[in-house]
Amino acid sequence: MYSPISKIRRLIQKDLAVDLGTANTLIYLSGEGVILNEPTVIVLSDDKKQIEIGQNAKKYLGRTPRGMYAIRPMKDGVISDYDAMTLLIKIFLEKAKALKGLLSPRTIICVPSDISPIEKKTVLDAAYSAGLKNVYLMEEVMAGAIGSGLPVENEGPFMIGDIGGGTSEVAVISKMAYIYVNSVRIAGDEMDEAVARWFFEKKGLKIGLNTAENVKWEIGSAIPGKFWDELQCKVGGLDLQSGIPKTLIVSSSELRDAFNEPLIAIKETFENVLKNLPSDIIEKIEKQGIIITGGGSMLRGLSKYLEKELKIKFIDSVEPLATVVLGAGKVLEDFNKYQAVFIN
């Protein structure tokens, strides 16, 4: 039961959870849930004044008019442009109306498990510069496990893979600690790059990464499937021979080979974890399966592809895009219980 002081605190202060994703930034407000989900993109003028953010900014990637430029300030799950990220955090927080409390809110920021000390300092400095205080760092894959409903405080073991925009992370968790964790900076972004490369090499068509991402979601797939093999979409780009715009119609089955390289890298990330586990833990994992989450896990047939390759059951999370921030939000709501998960 809350004391009178804690009741007052909850009325005048809202704690935050922030998933600073390479592709999207999500903000969770205690007591309310996810209140912001926007692409991690900002458009600046040449004198570094903010023009657009989020969804409105994303359409400018690769096609900004003179005098402005579009930035994705996160790369492979960590901050690559400090000033742009600091500004973007400030604007997102203002947009979410998250700093109206009279007291400084506690804030959880989710980061990759292989984050370096320098990268960790960069995240903290950006958060403090954006006006946040009482900042706690939490690994994305741990947050994803909690957000997926895994009782990570128990002995388990529990195995989860978080395939985001910039990183793919696989962990085996017991009592809020890792038995083993593996991370590669290959995920959804590399799928987009692979699609763009496939059109360039196989179709002689130059397309942007925004177009590649749209094609991935419209018709992309990891394995054959009766529900999607007949899917088609129109793709516009620049014909490499003529130098003029051209439109092609491409099918899901035709495009599938484009995903081979990133899928193999993701599969090997899971494989490397399984190879390093003792047989008794593998037996327990085989009984309950492996959860996969994150935006990259939404590629059609990915869980079935991994099942086929690794001979073990894979389970899709219910809300893959929001699982990480929902897990961090759950930690906010039961803060004392989860003290062991913070890495700073």
N, C-alpha and C positions, 0 to 999 in steps of 0.2 A: 504494500500500500504506500502511495506517495505521501511524503510529509507536506505540510502547508507550503513550505518554501519550494519544494520540488514542483508542486502543483502550479505555483505562481510562475516559476521558471519556464514550465512547459507552455504557459499561456503567452509569455512575452518573448520566447525564444524558440525558434524552430531549428533543429539540427538537420544537417545536410549529408547526403551521400552523393558523390560525383564519380561517374564512370567516364574518364577522359579517354575515349576511344579514338583510334586512328581514323575511323570512318565517321562515328557519331559520338556526341557527348550527351549523356543522360544525367538528369538531376532528380534525386529523390528527396522529398521534404517530409520530415517525421510527422506522422499522424495524417498525412495526405496521400502519400504514394508518389509515383513518377509524375513530375509536373513539367518536364522539358525533355525533348528528344529531338536533337537537331544535328545535321552534318557538322563535323568539326572543320569548318571552312570559314575564312574571313576574306573579304575584299577590301584592300586599302588603296588610297590614293598614293601618288608618288611621294607626297610629304607625310605619309604614314597616318593619315586620318581614315577612320573607319567609314566605309561606304555601305557594305552589306555584310550580313553574317548568316550562318546556318543554311537553311534550304534556299533562301534567295541568293546566297553567295555561290552555292555549288554549281549553278548553271553557268557561272563565269569561268570555271576551270578550263584552261586551255583556249579561251576565247575572250580575253579581257580587252576592252577598247584601250586606246592610248591614254596614258595618264593614270592608269590603275592596274592593280595586279591581284590575283587570287592566290591565297596560301592555304595549304593544309599544314598547320603548325605541329601536327603529330606525325611521326614516322616510325613504323614498326613498334607502336605502342608507347613511345616516349617522345618528349618534347624536342622538336628539331629547330623551332624558331621561338625563342624565349619571349621576346617582346610581343609578337603576334598572339602567342598563347595567353600571356598575361592579360592582354586587352580582351581577347575572346572570352576568357573566364569572367572578367568583370562584366561584360555585356550580357553573357548568359545569366549570371547571377541577378543582374538588374531586371532582365526579362522575366526571370522566374520569381521575382519579388521575394528573394530569399534572404535579403539582408535587412529586413525591416524590424527584426527583433531588437529589443533594447539591450540585450546581452549578446556577446559574441557567440555564435553557434559553434557547436562541435561539428567538424566536417571530416568525413571519411572520403579519401580519394583512392580509387582502385588503380593499380599499376601492374605491369608484368612481373612474373616471379623472378626473372633473370635481370631485373633492373640493377644497374651499377650504382655505387655510392654517389658518383657525380650526377648521374641521371636522377637519382632520388633527391639530391639537393636541388636540382633544377626544378623539379615538380614542387617541392616545398617552397622554394623562393618565389615561384610564380603564384602559388596560392596565397602566400603572405602579401605579395605585391598587389594582388587583386582584392585585398581587404579581409581575407579569411584569417581566423585565429583558431587555436586548438585543433590543429590539423593532424589527422591520423592516416597513415598509409596502410593499405591492405592489398594483398595480392589478388589479382583478378580471378584466378582459378579457384582460390579459396572462397571468394565471394560468390562465384558461380556455383560452387558445390552447395553453399548455404541457400542460395536462391533457388536451386533445383529441389530443395527439400531434404537434402541429405543430412542426417544427424551427425555432423562432423565431430561433435563432442564425444561420441561413442567410439568404441574400439574399432568397429568396422571390420575390415578396411573398405573404403569407398574409392572408386576410380572414376575420374571425370576428365573430359577434354573440352577446353574452351577454344573454339576456332573463331577468332575475331577478324578485324580488318587488317591488322598489322602483325599479330602474333598468333601462333597455335601453341597452347600449353596443355600438358597432360600431367595429372597428379594422382597419386594414391595417398589417401588421407586417413589418419587414425588419431583420435583424441586431439583434434585441432592442430595437428602437425603432419608434415609430409613424411611418408615412408620413402617415397621417391617422387621426383618431379623433373620434367623435361620440357624445354621450351625451344621453339624455332621461330624465327621472324619471317615466316611464310604463312600466309592465310588468305583472306578474301581479296586483298589488294593484288596479290600475286596471281590470283585467278583472273582478275580484270586485265592485268598485263599480259597474261597468257592468251586471253581472247583477242586482244588487240594485235599481238604478235601473230596469231593464227591467221587473222584476216590479211595482215601484211604479207605473210609468206605464202599462204595457200590461195588467196583470192586477189592479191595485188591491190588491196584496198587499205588506205590509211584511215583509221578511225581514232577518236579520242578515248580516254579512259572512262569518261562519263557514259559514252555510247557503249563501250565494252561492258561496263557494269550493268547497264540496262538490258543488254543482250543476255548476260549471264542470268539475270533474274527472270527474263521472259522465257528463255528456252534452254538454259544451261542444265546439264545433268551429268551425274557421275557414272551411271550404269544405264543399260536399256530399261525401258519401262512402258507398259501399255498405255499409261495415262499421259505420257509426255513425248513419246517418240515421234508422234505426228505433229508436234508443235512447230510452228514456223514464225519467223518475224522478218520484217523489212529492215535492212541495215544500210544507212547512208554514210558515205565517206568520200575520200578523194581517190580517184583512179590513178594508180601509179604510172600507167602508160600514157594516158591522154592528158593527165593533169587537171581534169574537170570532175565535178561531182558525179557520183554514180550510186545507184541503189541496187542492192542484191536481196534476194530472198534466201534465207538459210534455215535449215531444219535442226531440231535438237540432236538427232542422231548424227548428223553431219558435223556438228560443232563439238561433239563429245571429246574427240581426241585433243582438243585445245587444253583440256584440264589435266592431262596426264602428269605433267611434271609437278605442279603443286599438290595434286592428290597423292602422288608417291611420297613426297616429302612429309605430308601430314600423316600418312599411314606409317611411315618409318618412325615418326615421333612416338606414336602409340607403341609400335613394335619395340623400340629401344627401352621403353619403360617396362614392358612385359618381360623382356629378356633379363632385366636386372632384379626381378622379384623372386623370392623363394616360392617353391611349389605350393606350399600350404596357403599362401596369400593368393596365388593365381587361382587355386581351386575355389576360394571364397568369392573372388571376383567373377569367375565363370558362372557361379550360381545366380548372382544378382545382376550381372551385366555392367556395361560402361555407359555412363551418361555423356552425351555430347551437347554442347550449347554454343552460343555465340552466333553472330550473323553469318559467318562462313559455313556453319553447319546446316544452313537452310538450302544449300545446293541440292537439287533433287537427287534422291537416291544415295546421298553420301553415307548415311548410316548403314545402308545395305551393302555398299561398296566395302566399307571397313569390316563388316561382318564376314563377307566373302573372303577378303584377303587375310584376316587375322583369326578366323574360326572362333569367334566369341560374340556374344550378343551385345548389340549397341542399342541404346534407348535415346530417342530425341527428347530434349527438354520441351516443356510446354510453351515457354515464352523466351525463345533463344536470344532475341535482341535485348531483352531487358533483364535477363537472369542475373547478370553481375551486379547491376545497381539495385535490384530487388534484394539480393543477398546482403549487400552493404546496408541497405535500409533495415533489414531484419536485425543486423548487428546494432544499428542505432537504437532500435526499439527495445533491445535487451542488452544494453551496453556492457554491464558488469559481467554478464555470462561469457562474453566473447573477447575478453581482454587479451587472451593469448594469441589472437590472430593478427595483431598489429605488428608492423615491421620497423617502426621508428620509435 
